[in-house]
Amino acid sequence: MPRLPHSSPQTLRLLSALIADPQQWRYGYELSKETNLASGTLYPILMRLSDQKLLETRWEPSDEPGRPPRHTYRLTADGAALAEQRLRTTSTAPVLKPRTA
C-alpha cells in the first residue's frame, strides 16, 4: 500500500513545528534545531513544500552587517490545512526533540 504524500516521519515533524504558529516566519536553522532534522533532510522537504505552494518563502536581510540574507518559511492556508489533516490522521504522531538552551 503506497504511503500518502507528505506523511513521512520527517515531513510530519516539520509540519508539526510549522503548524504550532502558522503565521510566524521561521528560519531553516531554527526549524532544524526544533525538529532535529539535518539540513540534508530538512531543506529538500522545505523546497518540495514550497514548490507545491504549501509554504511561503521570503528572503530576510540580516541584522548583522556583512551577513547574507536568510530564507524564511511559513505555511500557506493550503499548507496549514494539509498539516492539520496529516497530523490528525497519522497513527504515529511525530515526536519533537525538546529544545536545549
N, C-alpha and C positions, 0 to 999 in steps of 0.2 A: 504494500500500500504506500503510495507516494506521500511524502510529507507536504504539509501546507506551506506555501511561500511565507517567508517572514516568521518562521516558528522554530528556527534553530535556537539552541540554548543561548548562544552568544547574541543573536538578534533580540531575543526576549530580554536579556539583561540590559541591553542598550535601550530598548523601548520602555522598560520599567523605569530606568533612570530619567528618560526624557519626559515620560507622562507624569512624573511627580510634580512638575511645573511646566506644562506645555508651552506657555508663553515666554518663558525665560530663554534667552540666548545662551548657549553653552559652548565652551571651548573643547576641542578634541582631547587635549591633555587632561582637563578636568573629568571628562567622561571616561577616559582611560583609567584614571585613578579610582573613580567611583564604581566602575563595573569590573575592574581588574582584568580588562581586555588589553592585550598587547596591540601596539599600533598596527602591526601587520594583519590583525583581525578586525580591529575597530574601523580603520579608515576605509577599507573596501565596503564594509556594511554601510557606513555613512554615505559613501559615494553612490552606492546602489539605491539607498532610500531617497537620496537627493534626485537622482536620475528619474526615479519613479514618482517624483513630485510629492513625496511623503515627508520630506524635510525641506525647510527653507535654509538657505545658506547666505552668508554675507561676510565680507572682509571688514575687520575692525582694526583701526590703527592702534599701534602700541602706545602705551603711556610713557614708555621709556625711549629717549632719543636713540636712534641708531638701530632699534629693534624692528624687525619686519612686521607688517600687519598680520593678524591671526584670523583664521577662518572660524566662524561661529555657526552654530546649528540650532534649530528648533523645529518642532513638529508643525506641519500644516494641519488644517482641520481634518483632512482625509487621513493624515498620519496619526493623529490623535485617536480618531475613530478606529483605525486598524489596530493601534496599540491596545486600546481598551478591549477590543474584541479578542485579539490573540491572547492577551494576558488573562482574560476571563475564561476562555475556553481551553486553555492549555492545562493539561493534567499535572505537569511538573512546573510549579511556579519557580521563576528564576530566583536565585539566591545572590544577593549583592554582598560583596565583602565589605565589612564596616570600614569607614574611613579612619585613617590614623592621622594624628596631628603632626 
